[in-house]
């Protein structure tokens, strides 16, 4: 890839503009942003897995009620 993932990820995630990052952010700000985005991704993944598990559990419960 020919783009800086470290710089562009916050832009693509709509956290900040490239201009804001270039003019005002420090390397620590970028690192903190990536850490927060990673945490958000982890929470979203956990939420989706849990929602899928509950959906399957509910479907099994409904199936059992129909018997």
N, C-alpha and C positions, 0 to 999 in steps of 0.2 A: 504494500500500500504506500501511496505517496502522500498521505495526510497524517497529521499529528493527532492520533487518537486522544492523547492526553489533553490536547487543547480543544479538539472538536467535539468530544463527547458532551460536555456541558452545553455547547451550542445546539447540537442535534437533539438533546433532551429538553431544550428550551429553558435552561436554567439562566443563561446569560447570553449576551451577544458576543461575537468575536471581538468587537471593538471594546466592550467592557472588560473582557478577559485580558486583552492586550494592554489596555491603558491603566487598569486599576487592580488587577488580581496579582497576588504573589504566587510563587510555586506552592507554598503551603495552602493557599486558598484553593488551588487546583487539586491538590492532594485531598483536602477535606471534602471537596465537592465529589470527587471520585469515590471516596469512602462512603459518603451519604448515598450516592447513586447505587453503589454496590449493595448497601443495606436495604434500600428500597426494592431493588431487584430480588433480593433474598426474601423479603417479606411477601412480595407479590407471588413468588414461586411457592412459598409455603401456603399462602392463602388459596391459590389455585389447586394445590394438592389436597388441602383440607376440604375445599368445596366439592372436589371430585369424589372424595371419600364419603362425604355426607350424602351426596347425590346417589351414589351406589347403595349406601345403607338405606336411604329412603325408598329406593326402587325395590330393594329386597323386602322391606317392611310391607310395602303395598302389595307385592307379589304374595307374601305370606297371608295377608288379610283376604286375598281373593280365593284362597284355598278353602 
